[in-house]
Amino acid sequence: MTKFHTLVLCLPLFSCAVAEAPNEHVVSAIAWVDSLDQKFEAFEKPLTLASWQRAIGEQALDTAAATQAQTDFFADREMRARLAKLAARPDTELAVRANAWLRFIDRERIEVDPAILAINERIVRAMNANGQGETASALVGALIFDPDSAAQHRALAEIEARSRDVLPLFVERVRLLDGLARELGSPDVATFVAGPHALEELEATCRAQIERTRADWIELQAALERRLGRAPDLADCIGATVAWSKEAGSFFTADNVGPLAADAAARMGFDVDAMKIEIRQIPNGVGGSAFGISIPDDVRFQGNFAAYPRGYFHELGHAIHMKRVRAAHLPDRRLPQDRALNEGIGEIFAMIARDPAWLADVLPNVPVAQRDEFLASMRGYDAMAVRFNALQARLEQELYAARDIEARWPIVFEEIFGTKPTFGPTWILFAPSYLQTPFYLRAYVYQMEVRDAFVRRLGARSIVSPESGKLLDETLLAPGNGLTLAEYLHEPTPSEPASDGLSFAWPVPTGWRTETIPFPLDFAPSLPHRGIEELRFAPGMFKDGSDDFWTYAFVWWIEGEVAFDAQTLNAELATYYEGLSLAVEAPGFDPTRAAVVAKLAPAKADDAKVARWAGTLSTHDPFATHARVELNVRADFFRCAARDRTVGLFLVSPQPTDHAVWKQLAAVEDAFRCSP
């Protein structure tokens, strides 16, 4: 099963996966290359869409046809070689688009390599071998939805038995993936997909989530004990929690959940009817899924919303995302490559069902006590999901790190649940649906970080509100594939509030974007400052060809009194921009291309209290062109003595200093005040 050619199984614990049909990318790529035939040397070998078009069905996608087609597409060496030739041309648009496609192909190739597809098939066969009772998906359904505790225990026992037989195949799969990653210039697949410190970062994130939900977990155990008449064990914990939330939330039904979700979306500013999203109820499925046959024209989602109506909100979130997304780097519409961002958006929409004010407004006849119990059940549900997601993601990642899973299982389990396991590493059962994507389970951990970051930034405002919809659209839905997880999760330190409560005043011009990053900067940690960096991006900052491309301003709000000379300032700017390029570019990026030449020198300022620097900076553009960009830079340094801060206010643009954008930058600079 792949994200391109099938509807991906959605487990309620993990929300769901987003499936994208292949034709959108391939049609766009081939149409673009074909359009160059009369101007440049492009593809002499024509590419056919026939097998891809056959993959598109009325309700689902033809697995065999799509698998073969995407394998051929990503493995086509001649196509890749010609893209590389286009990427090396001096023409900016050609180079940008070709480089974007090369990175896309390299990343996706890992998922559709014939050797990986073959071992994935072996794993799925092993999970369903010898007619041993139910299939893997049915076992998931029994574990989650069957109200009979005995059935849940039987499902868990069968999961354990099957997982032990499959474990060696997973080890072999890791070896194959590591080999592919080395071909693409990375030491292993973990580094290629998730970065060099992925294991440590995941462990820390899981521990933080477990601690944040500890009180809810304790309350869940007490509530389940009351329902079951005994202390729950993990064999029935999932099913009992789902049953509790379903019973408490019985006011959501398969008939009313759609109109209710559309009402909430409308209050947020999203007209579901006008979007013409196709929605289907699948009465016997497990969970749900969303997919775009052709984003944004043909977007669909479906699921077993009678069994799990709250999942409707999550899937609707995916569908609205596909309707709103704008591509930044690839020559077609495409969701962000980090799946945690996509799943996090689904979870933000799932929060609609937990908005007490909205529930009271649209369901006034439901007793307050029942609504409160439903909200308590959902808090418990989240606490359970956090722990199971952590268990599976950590073990999957440790497998990629070549650790002994059998030995690590009891250690990791006890770290997460506080008890010793009474069964084996059953996490593997959940993996076959996501085998095409290494570290997919990791996305379900980080989706909670995306959701919680959005809720924090929303503050006291309701999820179901125009303000929420506007913030969601501007920061997560529309940006498209240019957005990264690290970029979105940047938050100010507690001592420096977010942009709507900064300890200085700096209005945001209409249409401009903002970002707040704490020092030490994660992409340039060697810069010796404490405080924050606050940024203001012009509307066309990331749009190659726009008049205000790469035009922005930023403030270094630095603790204490700091003095700069030319050598120090230019060296710090080189460190800053080189680190930015290395952090944003894909794994395997040549670090020598990130070299920066900063030439700022003292300049005359109107205010004697301001130390002004001006000059040029040559750097790599990791956002749009992936080529050199020559920038004009002006920086004013001054003291905010009352707050014991040094301010560095930078204005940046590739346009000459007499261009109109510099008047806009000057206005942005003039609006800064040391006090709010």
Secondary structure, DSSP 8 states (H G I E B T S, - for coil): --TTTS-----GGG---EEE-THHHHHHHHHHHHHTTTTS---SS----HHHHHTB-SSSB-HHHHHHHHHHHHH-HHHHHHHHHHHTSS-HHHHHHHHHHHHHHHHHHHHH-HHHHHHHHHHHHHHTGGG-SS-HHHHHHHHHH---HHHHHHHHHHHHHHHHHHHHHHHHHHHHHHHHHHHTT-SSHHHHHH-TTHHHHHHHHHHHHHHHTHHHHHHHHHHHHHHHTS---HHHHHHHHHHHHHHHTTT--TTTHHHHHHHHHHHHT--HHHHT-EEEE-TTSSSEEEEEEETTTEEEEEE-TTT-TTHHHHHHHHHHHHHH---SSSSS----S-HHHHHHHHHHHHGGGG-HHHHHHH-TTS-HHHHHHHHHHHHHHHHHHHHHHHHHHHHHHHHHTT--HHHHHHHHHHHHHSS--SS--GGGGGSGGGTTSTTHHHHHHHHHHHHHHHHHHHTTS-SSSHHHHHHHIIIIITTGGG--HHHHH----TTS--GGG-SSB----TT-EEEEEESSBTTBTTS---EEEEEEE-TTTT-TTSTTTT-EEEEEEEES-----HHHHHHHHHHHHHHHHHHHS-TT--GGGG--EEEEEEE--SSTT-EEEEEEEEEE-TTTT-SEEEEEEEEEEEEEGGGTEEEEEEEEESS-TTSTHHHHHHHHHHT-BS--
